[in-house]
Amino acid sequence: MKALVLTGPGQITWQEIEKPVLVPGKALVRIKAISLNRRDEWIKEGKYPNIRYGGTLGSDGSGVVESVGEEKDSEWVGKEVVINPNIDWGPDPDVQSKKFSILGMPVNGTFAEYCLVDVDRVQPKPFHLDLLQAAALPLGGLTAFRAMFRKGGLTAGQNVLISGFGGGVAQFAFLFARAAGANVYVTSGSDEKIARAIKMGAKGAYNYKKETNYSELWKTKGGFDLVIDSAGGDQINNFIKVLKPNGKIVFYGATNGLPAKLDLYRMFWNQLSLQGTTMGSDYEFNEMLKFVSKHQIRPMVDSIRPFSKLAESFADITLPNKVGKIVFQV
């Protein structure tokens, strides 16, 4: 079968590899659609732990269960499914176990014609989504769901600010917050993305390339109950300034690095929280799928491309005009 394999530092190569051998407890999924994540590019660049050369990349995928290793699981055969990329989250819902990893590194992932996973990793595709849309959902959707609800505690009527609108996780955070009845605001460096967010129901937006602070949002909107961020860096202090008392910043990345300083004085006086988060648990994955189905949420898809264009598309993950996920039909 054809697979995209990490062959060395910064090197990904199409290879013909053996089709996975079915064993008890496993399901063999014929992959129909996949999507790219920033994680895939970071692995390619060697910026991720437990790098294993010779492994198949990919965390996001959907497809059809072709066969299962045990008769008791035969009900899955022929079903359209989305794959839960969690491996060994563990029993504690608040934090992952020391054995936790994500499909696609070091375990072989979805960037192949077939993927072998534990049977409990497959879940029925949300009925209102096609396989291409479903492939955009797993990693980004789960990360956003945990950040927004378990860590952020978002409730209807609250003000939430989501940084970097258009990114994979940020788009799901936006869609989930809107569905939950929150007042949603975004930041972006693109006026085009800001206009799109407003059209989709954002209450307000902020172009961080044109303005140097959040004073206008602070004056007119009364502050935020929750900020969802992936970039870190010195903008954390801007977020601290616009939080309401008892507000919270939940962050799932630090692409801008560490802040040079942190406004601890304002944090303790206003009873603020700075909370880290990751991708979520199996329970949250299932709850996320239920939420998506209940609210008929459709992922934002930037483009749909043929499987053969996957390797060359890694360079497009961070394009400034990209909104939503890059999806590939296998």
Backbone bond lengths (Angstrom), bond angles and torsions (degrees), N, CA, C in turn:
res aa  C-N    CA-C-N  psi(-1)  N-CA   C-N-CA  omega(-1)  CA-C   N-CA-C  phi
1 M - - - 1.452 - - 1.522 108.64 -
2 K 1.324 116.32 158.99 1.452 122.70 -179.43 1.523 109.72 -88.23
3 A 1.353 116.07 135.47 1.466 120.89 -179.36 1.522 109.78 -147.83
4 L 1.332 115.90 150.05 1.464 121.40 175.19 1.521 108.19 -96.12
5 V 1.323 116.20 115.44 1.458 122.73 -168.77 1.524 110.14 -115.40
6 L 1.338 116.51 139.19 1.461 122.20 172.32 1.525 107.68 -80.20
7 T 1.332 117.77 110.96 1.457 121.43 -173.07 1.523 113.84 -103.45
8 G 1.317 118.20 -11.77 1.447 121.89 179.28 1.513 110.07 178.32
9 P 1.342 117.88 179.13 1.472 120.27 -179.69 1.531 111.53 -57.16
10 G 1.322 115.73 115.98 1.457 120.68 179.42 1.513 114.61 73.43
11 Q 1.330 117.73 12.65 1.457 120.45 -174.24 1.526 111.23 -120.67
12 I 1.332 116.08 122.14 1.459 121.86 172.51 1.519 108.05 -122.02
13 T 1.335 115.89 138.33 1.460 120.70 -171.77 1.519 110.53 -138.88
14 W 1.322 116.28 137.49 1.458 120.38 171.48 1.527 108.43 -72.29
15 Q 1.333 116.05 131.17 1.453 120.52 178.79 1.523 110.43 -137.03
16 E 1.320 115.43 152.71 1.445 121.59 168.98 1.527 107.47 -92.78
17 I 1.324 117.28 114.93 1.455 121.39 -178.51 1.523 109.61 -122.59
18 E 1.317 115.66 167.79 1.463 120.19 -179.41 1.528 110.94 -68.12
19 K 1.310 115.25 140.06 1.458 120.74 172.65 1.527 108.65 -63.34
20 P 1.344 118.45 136.16 1.470 119.83 -177.75 1.520 112.85 -56.15
21 V 1.323 115.41 143.58 1.460 121.67 179.37 1.525 109.05 -90.46
22 L 1.301 116.68 125.15 1.460 122.34 -177.36 1.525 110.93 -70.78
23 V 1.328 116.55 135.24 1.462 122.89 177.15 1.531 108.27 -134.03
24 P 1.347 118.23 163.19 1.464 120.33 179.64 1.530 112.39 -54.96
25 G 1.322 115.38 140.37 1.461 120.98 178.41 1.513 114.46 86.91
26 K 1.320 116.58 -3.57 1.459 120.80 -176.67 1.528 111.64 -110.36
27 A 1.340 114.02 159.65 1.457 121.96 172.69 1.519 108.25 -125.73
28 L 1.317 116.82 135.15 1.458 121.81 176.28 1.529 108.07 -98.46
29 V 1.325 115.28 115.35 1.460 121.18 -176.32 1.523 109.35 -103.93
30 R 1.322 115.67 124.73 1.462 120.72 170.99 1.511 106.74 -79.12
31 I 1.330 116.23 108.94 1.459 120.90 -174.71 1.530 110.11 -70.83
32 K 1.326 115.04 129.59 1.456 121.65 179.21 1.527 112.65 -109.11
33 A 1.338 116.50 -27.69 1.455 120.68 -178.85 1.522 109.66 -154.25
34 I 1.320 115.80 148.16 1.465 122.42 178.21 1.525 108.60 -139.71
35 S 1.332 116.80 166.89 1.459 119.60 172.51 1.519 110.02 -142.37
36 L 1.317 114.94 155.61 1.463 122.40 -178.39 1.516 111.49 -87.37
37 N 1.333 116.11 147.15 1.455 123.66 171.87 1.520 109.74 -127.59
38 R 1.331 115.68 158.37 1.463 119.13 173.54 1.523 110.55 -56.94
39 R 1.317 116.82 -31.93 1.462 120.98 178.86 1.525 111.78 -55.14
40 D 1.331 116.62 -39.56 1.463 120.53 -179.48 1.528 111.07 -61.91
41 E 1.326 116.60 -42.33 1.465 120.36 178.30 1.526 111.24 -68.19
42 W 1.335 116.74 -39.73 1.463 119.09 178.44 1.524 111.24 -63.35
43 I 1.314 117.28 -38.96 1.468 120.43 176.84 1.522 109.79 -63.49
44 K 1.310 116.67 -44.94 1.460 120.54 177.85 1.530 110.87 -56.86
45 E 1.327 117.02 -39.86 1.461 121.67 -177.92 1.530 112.95 -81.29
46 G 1.338 117.21 -2.95 1.458 120.36 -179.68 1.508 114.06 79.46
47 K 1.344 117.51 19.61 1.463 122.13 -177.22 1.521 111.66 -101.33
48 Y 1.320 115.90 38.97 1.456 120.83 -176.95 1.521 108.26 -146.19
49 P 1.341 118.23 146.60 1.466 119.24 -179.73 1.529 112.62 -72.48
50 N 1.336 115.41 159.70 1.470 123.58 174.01 1.522 112.98 58.38
51 I 1.329 115.97 42.27 1.450 120.55 176.51 1.529 109.51 -65.74
52 R 1.330 115.81 133.16 1.465 120.83 177.55 1.520 108.64 -129.57
53 Y 1.312 116.17 112.75 1.459 119.95 177.80 1.527 109.78 -73.44
54 G 1.317 114.95 141.66 1.454 120.67 -175.19 1.517 113.18 96.31
55 G 1.338 116.91 -1.11 1.456 121.49 -179.81 1.517 112.25 -93.45
56 T 1.320 115.82 151.96 1.460 122.51 177.55 1.524 109.55 -84.55
57 L 1.315 116.88 129.97 1.456 121.98 -178.68 1.531 111.21 -80.13
58 G 1.337 114.68 174.67 1.460 120.54 171.40 1.512 115.20 110.37
59 S 1.342 116.49 124.68 1.464 122.51 178.59 1.523 112.31 -110.22
60 D 1.323 117.12 -29.41 1.462 121.59 -175.57 1.521 110.68 -100.02
61 G 1.338 116.16 130.64 1.451 118.72 176.95 1.513 112.83 -166.55
62 S 1.304 114.56 153.46 1.465 122.10 173.09 1.520 107.74 -138.17
63 G 1.318 116.10 159.31 1.449 118.61 -179.49 1.508 112.06 176.82
64 V 1.298 115.76 -156.30 1.462 122.96 -177.11 1.526 108.26 -122.33
65 V 1.327 116.50 131.59 1.460 120.32 177.33 1.530 108.54 -69.99
66 E 1.321 115.75 117.59 1.465 120.51 -178.57 1.523 112.00 -86.46
67 S 1.351 115.77 -38.70 1.464 119.23 -179.02 1.518 109.09 -160.88
68 V 1.332 115.75 161.67 1.456 122.64 179.21 1.523 109.10 -130.94
69 G 1.328 115.42 158.86 1.456 120.26 -174.76 1.508 115.45 -82.49
70 E 1.352 116.72 -14.19 1.462 119.85 -177.96 1.521 110.45 -137.28
71 E 1.308 116.01 145.19 1.458 121.67 -177.85 1.526 111.98 -59.68
72 K 1.326 117.14 -34.36 1.468 120.27 -177.78 1.523 112.68 -63.20
73 D 1.327 117.37 -17.65 1.461 121.28 -179.56 1.528 112.38 -103.08
74 S 1.315 116.82 13.06 1.466 120.75 -172.44 1.526 113.38 -64.68
75 E 1.328 117.21 -18.99 1.463 119.95 179.09 1.527 112.52 -61.36
76 W 1.340 117.01 -20.75 1.460 120.64 -179.13 1.524 112.73 -77.61
77 V 1.299 117.68 -23.28 1.464 121.17 -173.95 1.533 110.39 -59.96
78 G 1.314 115.60 127.79 1.455 121.58 179.39 1.513 114.79 88.88
79 K 1.335 117.76 -6.13 1.470 120.29 -177.54 1.533 111.95 -84.94
80 E 1.327 114.67 143.42 1.468 120.81 173.01 1.529 108.45 -79.26
81 V 1.331 115.89 127.52 1.460 119.67 -172.34 1.524 111.02 -135.33
82 V 1.325 113.93 160.49 1.460 122.59 168.14 1.516 106.47 -114.27
83 I 1.321 117.12 143.76 1.457 122.16 -173.90 1.527 110.74 -97.47
84 N 1.325 115.87 129.01 1.464 122.58 173.16 1.535 107.78 -78.78
85 P 1.341 118.87 117.01 1.465 120.36 -175.02 1.527 114.62 -80.30
86 N 1.331 117.73 -1.33 1.465 121.52 177.73 1.521 112.32 -65.09
87 I 1.314 117.79 139.78 1.461 122.42 169.77 1.531 107.68 -133.65
88 D 1.340 116.16 118.17 1.467 122.62 175.07 1.532 113.11 59.23
89 W 1.340 116.65 50.81 1.464 118.53 174.31 1.527 110.47 -58.07
90 G 1.336 116.39 -44.52 1.454 120.40 -179.34 1.513 112.69 103.21
91 P 1.355 117.14 178.73 1.469 121.34 -171.61 1.524 114.79 -83.01
92 D 1.326 118.50 -15.60 1.466 121.43 -175.82 1.524 109.51 -89.02
93 P 1.335 118.94 115.55 1.462 119.79 -178.26 1.523 113.54 -68.39
94 D 1.337 117.16 -18.19 1.456 120.30 -175.91 1.520 114.15 -85.62
95 V 1.336 116.75 -24.26 1.468 118.59 -177.06 1.529 109.34 -151.67
96 Q 1.323 116.10 144.65 1.451 120.95 -179.28 1.527 111.24 -72.73
97 S 1.335 116.11 156.41 1.460 121.67 179.84 1.529 110.25 -75.81
98 K 1.313 116.11 169.08 1.462 120.86 178.21 1.524 111.27 -68.05
99 K 1.325 117.93 -20.14 1.462 121.56 -179.92 1.534 112.52 -89.31
100 F 1.311 116.87 -2.36 1.465 121.28 -174.56 1.532 111.81 -59.43
101 S 1.308 115.81 137.02 1.459 122.55 170.57 1.518 108.31 -148.94
102 I 1.316 115.48 178.07 1.463 121.31 -176.84 1.523 108.54 -125.80
103 L 1.303 115.69 139.17 1.457 121.83 178.37 1.528 110.44 -49.99
104 G 1.327 116.07 133.27 1.467 120.23 178.35 1.510 114.52 109.02
105 M 1.296 119.22 -8.52 1.462 124.84 174.14 1.525 108.75 174.81
106 P 1.346 117.05 116.91 1.467 127.57 5.85 1.534 114.47 -84.85
107 V 1.347 118.49 -13.08 1.466 121.14 179.36 1.530 109.65 -75.43
108 N 1.323 117.18 140.42 1.467 121.37 179.00 1.522 110.93 -54.74
109 G 1.350 115.12 138.06 1.449 120.14 -173.14 1.511 115.36 -110.73
110 T 1.324 114.99 -150.55 1.464 122.56 -166.37 1.521 114.77 -93.46
111 F 1.332 118.74 -5.88 1.463 119.85 -176.86 1.532 110.15 -81.63
112 A 1.307 115.06 59.84 1.456 122.99 -177.92 1.521 108.47 -156.83
113 E 1.301 116.08 169.12 1.460 119.85 -179.43 1.522 112.51 -73.67
114 Y 1.340 116.47 -23.90 1.463 121.90 176.10 1.524 109.07 -136.32
115 C 1.332 115.22 149.65 1.463 120.60 176.35 1.519 108.15 -137.38
116 L 1.339 115.65 129.60 1.466 121.59 179.11 1.520 108.63 -100.47
117 V 1.349 116.62 121.28 1.455 121.50 -178.09 1.523 109.59 -135.78
118 D 1.319 116.09 162.31 1.459 119.56 171.26 1.528 109.12 -59.56
119 V 1.313 115.66 145.13 1.462 119.49 -178.37 1.522 111.66 -56.75
120 D 1.329 116.56 -35.94 1.468 118.30 -178.18 1.527 112.99 -75.62
121 R 1.328 117.37 2.62 1.473 120.88 174.37 1.521 112.05 -87.56
122 V 1.310 118.37 -12.98 1.459 119.84 -178.80 1.526 109.65 -99.15
123 Q 1.329 114.50 140.28 1.453 122.10 177.24 1.525 108.57 -134.45
124 P 1.335 117.35 148.88 1.462 119.07 178.84 1.524 111.64 -57.81
125 K 1.310 115.55 136.22 1.460 121.00 175.69 1.527 109.41 -62.16
126 P 1.351 118.12 134.08 1.467 118.48 173.86 1.523 110.92 -51.62
127 F 1.319 116.06 132.29 1.461 122.01 -169.62 1.526 112.32 -59.52
128 H 1.332 117.57 -35.68 1.463 120.34 -174.55 1.530 113.03 -80.48
129 L 1.339 117.79 -5.91 1.455 121.48 -179.97 1.518 110.81 -103.86
130 D 1.332 116.65 146.45 1.454 119.09 168.66 1.530 108.04 -85.92
131 L 1.319 116.99 175.05 1.462 120.55 -175.43 1.530 112.31 -65.00
132 L 1.322 117.80 -31.63 1.456 120.96 178.39 1.523 110.94 -66.67
133 Q 1.318 116.87 -44.83 1.462 120.20 177.72 1.525 110.91 -66.00
134 A 1.325 116.22 -41.02 1.459 120.47 -178.57 1.515 111.68 -62.44
135 A 1.325 117.55 -33.52 1.467 121.06 -179.70 1.523 112.46 -66.11
136 A 1.326 117.02 -21.25 1.465 120.56 179.55 1.520 112.53 -79.74
137 L 1.317 116.50 -9.33 1.461 120.89 -165.40 1.532 117.03 -87.29
138 P 1.331 121.87 -42.44 1.472 120.55 -160.53 1.530 116.94 -56.82
139 L 1.314 119.04 -68.36 1.463 120.01 -170.96 1.523 111.59 -68.90
140 G 1.328 116.99 -50.54 1.454 120.44 -179.13 1.517 112.89 -64.68
141 G 1.336 115.96 -43.28 1.456 119.49 -179.62 1.507 112.55 -64.22
142 L 1.326 116.93 -42.90 1.461 121.02 -179.22 1.519 111.30 -66.68
143 T 1.329 117.27 -42.53 1.467 120.97 178.62 1.519 111.07 -61.16
144 A 1.333 116.48 -43.97 1.461 120.84 -179.92 1.520 111.15 -67.12
145 F 1.326 117.65 -40.86 1.460 121.41 -177.89 1.525 110.58 -62.40
146 R 1.319 116.91 -45.32 1.465 120.34 179.03 1.528 110.90 -65.04
147 A 1.336 116.67 -44.93 1.463 120.36 -179.51 1.519 111.49 -61.14
148 M 1.317 115.95 -42.71 1.465 121.01 -173.55 1.527 112.43 -74.22
149 F 1.330 116.88 -43.04 1.456 119.26 -169.58 1.530 113.46 -106.71
150 R 1.314 119.07 -52.42 1.468 119.02 -177.56 1.522 111.13 -71.06
151 K 1.323 117.43 -46.75 1.456 120.80 -178.14 1.528 112.29 -87.57
152 G 1.327 116.26 -37.99 1.461 119.32 -178.01 1.508 114.60 -86.30
153 G 1.337 116.96 -22.68 1.458 120.37 179.26 1.517 113.98 62.30
154 L 1.320 117.92 30.98 1.462 121.64 -175.40 1.521 111.97 -61.75
155 T 1.326 115.46 137.44 1.462 121.89 174.25 1.520 109.44 -130.72
156 A 1.314 115.89 163.05 1.460 121.66 -178.93 1.526 110.38 -58.11
157 G 1.327 116.18 140.50 1.453 121.94 177.20 1.517 114.67 89.61
158 Q 1.327 117.95 -11.83 1.459 119.81 179.00 1.528 110.88 -77.37
159 N 1.331 115.54 158.90 1.458 122.10 175.74 1.523 109.00 -96.14
160 V 1.328 116.94 123.56 1.455 121.47 179.40 1.520 109.58 -125.71
161 L 1.322 115.98 135.53 1.461 123.19 177.12 1.523 108.46 -111.22
162 I 1.337 116.63 125.21 1.460 122.41 -178.18 1.528 108.56 -114.36
163 S 1.325 116.40 120.54 1.464 119.50 -178.22 1.520 110.84 -84.86
164 G 1.340 115.28 150.24 1.460 120.63 174.16 1.512 114.79 67.76
165 F 1.332 117.60 44.13 1.461 120.68 -179.55 1.529 110.42 -53.63
166 G 1.321 116.03 133.93 1.457 122.12 -179.03 1.503 113.00 111.71
167 G 1.347 116.84 -21.96 1.452 120.46 176.62 1.522 111.18 -70.60
168 G 1.331 116.01 165.18 1.456 120.72 -174.06 1.511 114.17 -57.99
169 V 1.344 117.91 -50.88 1.459 121.21 -179.97 1.525 110.21 -76.83
170 A 1.328 116.65 -40.27 1.466 120.59 -176.83 1.522 111.93 -60.18
171 Q 1.342 117.29 -37.06 1.466 118.44 -179.73 1.518 111.12 -65.31
172 F 1.337 116.93 -37.62 1.460 119.04 177.47 1.523 111.07 -70.54
173 A 1.326 117.20 -38.65 1.462 119.86 175.93 1.526 110.08 -57.62
174 F 1.318 116.38 -42.11 1.467 121.33 178.26 1.526 110.80 -62.59
175 L 1.321 116.67 -49.93 1.467 120.60 -177.71 1.522 111.64 -63.92
176 F 1.334 117.36 -40.72 1.461 121.06 -179.45 1.522 111.29 -67.96
177 A 1.329 116.76 -42.30 1.464 120.07 -179.34 1.525 110.97 -65.33
178 R 1.324 116.91 -40.29 1.455 120.02 176.61 1.526 110.45 -61.77
179 A 1.335 116.43 -44.97 1.463 120.20 -179.21 1.514 111.59 -64.17
180 A 1.325 117.66 -30.06 1.461 122.27 -178.50 1.527 112.83 -81.25
181 G 1.325 117.39 -4.46 1.460 120.82 177.34 1.509 114.71 86.22
182 A 1.333 117.31 20.91 1.461 120.71 177.68 1.529 110.14 -84.73
183 N 1.330 115.25 163.21 1.458 121.79 171.11 1.528 106.90 -90.35
184 V 1.330 116.28 111.92 1.459 120.63 -168.26 1.528 110.86 -105.94
185 Y 1.330 115.07 132.17 1.460 123.94 176.22 1.529 107.56 -126.09
186 V 1.335 116.08 154.45 1.456 119.21 -177.13 1.521 110.76 -135.21
187 T 1.339 114.65 160.74 1.456 121.25 166.11 1.519 108.24 -118.06
188 S 1.327 115.42 152.30 1.453 121.65 176.11 1.526 107.98 -163.98
189 G 1.313 116.04 159.03 1.456 120.32 173.83 1.516 112.21 -95.78
190 S 1.325 116.78 8.97 1.462 122.17 -175.76 1.519 110.76 -124.92
191 D 1.332 116.34 123.40 1.467 120.07 175.75 1.520 111.35 -63.22
192 E 1.335 116.73 -32.67 1.469 120.69 178.95 1.529 110.57 -64.84
193 K 1.331 116.91 -42.54 1.461 120.02 178.40 1.520 111.10 -67.44
194 I 1.336 115.89 -38.06 1.459 120.06 178.04 1.526 110.58 -61.82
195 A 1.329 116.11 -44.25 1.469 119.91 178.58 1.527 110.67 -61.64
196 R 1.322 116.70 -38.44 1.468 120.06 179.24 1.519 110.98 -66.95
197 A 1.343 116.56 -41.08 1.458 119.69 179.30 1.526 111.44 -63.12
198 I 1.309 116.68 -42.08 1.467 120.89 178.03 1.530 110.20 -62.57
199 K 1.324 116.31 -42.07 1.459 120.37 178.79 1.524 111.13 -63.04
200 M 1.326 116.68 -31.44 1.468 121.08 -178.59 1.525 112.49 -86.14
201 G 1.332 117.49 -0.84 1.451 119.09 173.80 1.508 116.37 117.35
202 A 1.329 118.76 5.94 1.466 120.16 175.38 1.526 109.41 -64.47
203 K 1.326 116.39 140.24 1.468 121.48 178.96 1.526 112.02 -76.57
204 G 1.335 115.99 -23.95 1.446 120.53 -179.27 1.518 109.74 -171.99
205 A 1.339 116.04 168.46 1.456 119.98 -177.05 1.523 109.85 -152.71
206 Y 1.321 114.52 161.69 1.464 121.18 -174.20 1.520 108.72 -140.42
207 N 1.342 117.04 124.13 1.456 121.68 176.65 1.523 108.58 -92.47
208 Y 1.329 116.35 106.57 1.450 120.61 -173.82 1.536 112.73 -71.94
209 K 1.332 118.07 -10.96 1.462 120.47 177.14 1.524 112.69 -85.78
210 K 1.327 116.29 -17.79 1.452 120.46 -176.10 1.520 113.65 -106.52
211 E 1.324 117.10 -21.09 1.458 120.88 -177.78 1.519 109.02 -122.78
212 T 1.309 115.87 154.42 1.460 119.94 -174.71 1.518 113.62 -105.32
213 N 1.309 117.30 -8.66 1.468 119.07 177.01 1.516 109.61 -152.21
214 Y 1.313 115.07 178.48 1.462 121.16 -176.71 1.532 111.59 -105.14
215 S 1.317 116.70 25.06 1.464 119.66 -171.06 1.526 112.43 -60.12
216 E 1.324 117.43 -40.82 1.464 119.11 -177.15 1.530 111.50 -66.95
217 L 1.318 116.66 -42.72 1.461 119.09 176.26 1.523 110.38 -62.09
218 W 1.317 115.47 -40.10 1.463 119.71 -179.50 1.529 110.83 -62.87
219 K 1.339 116.48 -43.82 1.457 120.58 -177.79 1.530 111.98 -68.14
220 T 1.324 116.38 -40.34 1.457 118.84 -170.26 1.525 113.88 -93.66
221 K 1.310 117.90 -22.76 1.458 120.04 -173.65 1.529 113.92 -110.55
222 G 1.284 116.83 -8.09 1.463 118.99 174.49 1.509 115.98 80.27
223 G 1.315 117.09 7.34 1.457 119.40 177.88 1.517 113.32 96.24
224 F 1.313 115.49 171.48 1.461 121.64 -173.39 1.520 111.47 -119.90
225 D 1.322 114.06 141.32 1.459 120.38 173.80 1.522 111.27 -78.23
226 L 1.341 115.43 -29.99 1.460 120.51 -172.67 1.519 109.65 -149.67
227 V 1.334 115.22 138.34 1.469 122.27 171.17 1.521 107.68 -121.30
228 I 1.331 116.67 131.57 1.462 122.65 175.46 1.525 107.23 -110.36
229 D 1.348 116.55 122.52 1.459 120.28 -170.94 1.525 111.20 -137.73
230 S 1.330 115.95 149.35 1.465 120.83 176.94 1.513 112.90 -122.85
231 A 1.332 117.16 -7.11 1.463 119.62 -168.61 1.523 114.34 -98.55
232 G 1.334 117.54 -32.63 1.460 119.19 -176.53 1.514 110.98 67.33
233 G 1.345 116.95 -141.24 1.457 121.11 -179.78 1.515 112.19 67.81
234 D 1.322 115.35 -163.79 1.466 120.19 -173.94 1.521 113.40 -72.22
235 Q 1.348 118.07 -15.14 1.462 118.70 178.61 1.528 112.32 -65.88
236 I 1.328 117.45 -15.88 1.469 120.54 175.98 1.523 110.30 -54.64
237 N 1.314 117.19 -37.93 1.466 120.20 -178.92 1.526 112.08 -70.40
238 N 1.339 117.39 -29.36 1.465 119.73 172.60 1.522 110.55 -65.46
239 F 1.314 115.59 -40.07 1.463 119.22 178.73 1.518 111.12 -66.15
240 I 1.314 116.60 -40.11 1.472 120.44 178.19 1.524 110.45 -57.11
241 K 1.324 117.11 -38.38 1.460 121.38 -177.07 1.523 113.04 -68.16
242 V 1.326 117.21 -28.75 1.465 118.92 -174.38 1.524 113.16 -102.48
243 L 1.325 117.89 5.12 1.462 120.22 175.60 1.521 110.87 -77.50
244 K 1.312 115.51 143.62 1.456 120.56 169.58 1.530 108.95 -69.36
245 P 1.331 118.32 160.46 1.460 119.38 170.77 1.530 110.50 -53.39
246 N 1.316 116.08 137.46 1.471 124.29 -176.71 1.527 112.33 71.18
247 G 1.336 116.98 16.17 1.452 121.12 178.46 1.529 112.03 -75.99
248 K 1.315 114.37 172.38 1.464 119.26 -173.13 1.529 110.60 -142.31
249 I 1.319 115.33 139.99 1.466 122.79 169.34 1.522 107.19 -108.80
250 V 1.315 116.98 124.09 1.463 122.04 175.30 1.521 107.52 -113.40
251 F 1.325 117.06 123.51 1.468 119.86 -177.40 1.523 110.69 -125.67
252 Y 1.333 114.69 142.63 1.458 120.94 -176.57 1.526 111.93 -122.90
253 G 1.329 116.78 16.01 1.457 121.48 178.95 1.514 109.90 -172.72
254 A 1.326 115.46 174.63 1.459 121.08 179.87 1.526 109.40 -149.72
255 T 1.333 116.11 56.29 1.459 119.90 -176.62 1.526 112.30 -64.89
256 N 1.326 118.06 -23.36 1.467 121.69 176.28 1.520 112.69 -92.15
257 G 1.340 116.84 5.75 1.457 120.13 177.72 1.518 112.79 82.35
258 L 1.324 114.79 -161.67 1.464 121.50 -176.95 1.520 111.15 -88.25
259 P 1.337 118.58 146.90 1.469 120.02 173.80 1.527 110.31 -69.26
260 A 1.321 115.82 145.03 1.466 119.65 177.83 1.520 110.88 -65.04
261 K 1.324 116.32 -29.98 1.460 122.01 176.75 1.515 108.12 -152.70
262 L 1.295 117.16 166.34 1.455 122.69 -179.42 1.517 108.87 -131.69
263 D 1.323 116.76 130.10 1.469 121.99 -176.02 1.527 110.33 -76.42
264 L 1.313 115.44 72.67 1.467 120.59 -178.01 1.522 111.91 -66.02
265 Y 1.328 117.07 -31.38 1.460 119.62 -179.48 1.532 110.98 -59.62
266 R 1.321 116.08 -49.99 1.469 120.32 179.48 1.539 110.61 -65.84
267 M 1.338 115.70 -34.66 1.455 119.29 -178.61 1.520 111.83 -63.80
268 F 1.331 116.86 -49.25 1.470 116.47 -177.07 1.518 111.66 -72.93
269 W 1.340 117.93 -33.29 1.459 119.20 -178.14 1.524 111.25 -68.55
270 N 1.336 116.98 -36.80 1.468 121.45 -178.68 1.528 112.99 -95.71
271 Q 1.338 116.42 7.74 1.472 120.78 176.85 1.535 111.70 58.65
272 L 1.325 116.82 43.28 1.458 121.91 -175.70 1.526 111.70 -88.36
273 S 1.341 115.54 158.34 1.460 121.37 179.00 1.522 110.00 -125.47
274 L 1.328 115.07 140.33 1.459 122.60 173.04 1.515 106.59 -118.12
275 Q 1.331 117.10 110.81 1.462 122.56 -168.35 1.529 111.13 -120.40
276 G 1.335 116.61 123.73 1.452 120.59 173.70 1.519 111.54 -85.03
277 T 1.338 116.43 155.60 1.453 121.22 178.03 1.520 109.99 -154.04
278 T 1.323 115.87 164.89 1.455 122.70 178.45 1.522 108.54 -132.14
279 M 1.331 115.42 -165.69 1.450 119.26 167.79 1.522 108.68 -60.93
280 G 1.318 118.48 160.07 1.450 120.95 -169.65 1.516 115.50 -99.39
281 S 1.315 114.35 -172.55 1.460 123.00 -176.53 1.532 111.08 -84.04
282 D 1.329 115.57 172.91 1.465 120.06 176.10 1.524 111.12 -61.52
283 Y 1.318 116.88 -41.07 1.461 120.41 178.53 1.524 110.30 -59.59
284 E 1.327 116.81 -43.97 1.459 120.39 -179.53 1.526 111.24 -67.82
285 F 1.326 116.92 -33.34 1.464 119.27 176.21 1.532 110.46 -60.63
286 N 1.318 116.21 -45.60 1.457 120.34 179.78 1.524 111.49 -66.97
287 E 1.339 116.51 -39.58 1.464 120.18 177.23 1.518 111.20 -65.81
288 M 1.333 116.71 -36.29 1.452 120.90 177.83 1.526 110.71 -63.41
289 L 1.331 116.92 -42.60 1.464 120.23 178.14 1.531 111.04 -63.39
290 K 1.337 116.99 -39.97 1.464 120.35 177.33 1.533 110.59 -63.14
291 F 1.320 116.41 -42.83 1.463 121.40 -179.65 1.524 110.29 -63.26
292 V 1.332 116.91 -44.36 1.458 121.85 178.44 1.528 110.56 -60.86
293 S 1.332 116.49 -41.73 1.461 120.11 179.79 1.527 111.43 -69.25
294 K 1.325 116.60 -44.82 1.466 120.67 -178.57 1.519 111.54 -58.72
295 H 1.333 116.70 -42.98 1.463 121.05 -174.84 1.524 112.61 -97.75
296 Q 1.355 116.71 5.96 1.460 121.49 177.80 1.530 111.65 52.35
297 I 1.313 115.67 45.15 1.464 121.90 -178.39 1.523 110.03 -78.08
298 R 1.313 115.49 131.33 1.457 121.59 177.45 1.531 109.42 -114.72
299 P 1.331 117.85 121.88 1.458 120.41 179.61 1.526 111.97 -57.36
300 M 1.319 116.22 147.66 1.451 121.18 172.31 1.533 107.98 -78.08
301 V 1.301 116.85 121.64 1.463 122.53 179.69 1.522 108.67 -110.59
302 D 1.322 115.82 118.62 1.465 120.56 -179.12 1.520 111.02 -69.78
303 S 1.337 116.54 -44.68 1.459 120.84 -179.28 1.519 109.30 -160.72
304 I 1.325 115.50 155.58 1.460 122.99 175.08 1.527 107.41 -116.80
305 R 1.330 116.18 125.31 1.455 121.17 -173.47 1.526 110.05 -129.11
306 P 1.335 116.98 159.67 1.463 119.24 175.40 1.526 110.98 -71.88
307 F 1.315 116.55 151.55 1.457 123.68 179.95 1.530 111.56 -52.42
308 S 1.320 117.02 -35.66 1.462 121.98 -177.24 1.527 113.02 -64.50
309 K 1.334 117.73 -17.49 1.465 121.80 -178.64 1.533 112.42 -94.11
310 L 1.338 117.47 5.29 1.458 120.87 -173.19 1.530 112.55 -60.72
311 A 1.316 117.97 -52.41 1.465 121.16 -174.66 1.529 111.80 -58.43
312 E 1.310 116.89 -43.43 1.460 120.32 -177.44 1.529 112.55 -75.59
313 S 1.311 116.77 -11.40 1.468 120.51 -177.66 1.518 113.26 -87.69
314 F 1.327 118.43 -9.97 1.461 120.50 178.33 1.527 111.04 -54.52
315 A 1.323 116.40 -35.73 1.464 120.77 -178.37 1.521 112.52 -66.10
316 D 1.332 117.09 -16.65 1.462 120.66 -176.04 1.527 113.46 -91.87
317 I 1.328 117.42 -4.32 1.469 120.03 -175.66 1.517 111.53 -58.35
318 T 1.329 116.73 -37.69 1.473 120.12 -174.74 1.526 112.92 -104.32
319 L 1.323 118.47 16.77 1.465 119.57 178.17 1.531 110.28 -57.03
320 P 1.344 117.95 135.06 1.467 120.13 -175.43 1.520 114.19 -65.74
321 N 1.326 117.70 -23.76 1.469 119.50 -178.26 1.523 112.90 -95.28
322 K 1.333 118.21 4.30 1.458 121.38 -178.19 1.531 110.20 -77.20
323 V 1.321 116.40 133.71 1.462 121.72 175.09 1.528 107.92 -127.76
324 G 1.317 116.74 114.08 1.452 120.28 179.94 1.518 111.99 92.97
325 K 1.330 115.21 -167.40 1.452 122.37 -171.69 1.536 112.53 -92.57
326 I 1.334 114.58 147.76 1.458 121.76 170.37 1.526 106.78 -91.05
327 V 1.327 116.61 120.05 1.452 122.98 -173.07 1.529 109.36 -116.10
328 F 1.336 115.46 146.03 1.463 120.71 -177.67 1.513 110.23 -126.02
329 Q 1.317 115.32 136.61 1.456 121.70 177.37 1.520 108.41 -93.57
330 V 1.327 115.84 122.60 1.467 121.30 -174.90 1.528 109.41 -92.18
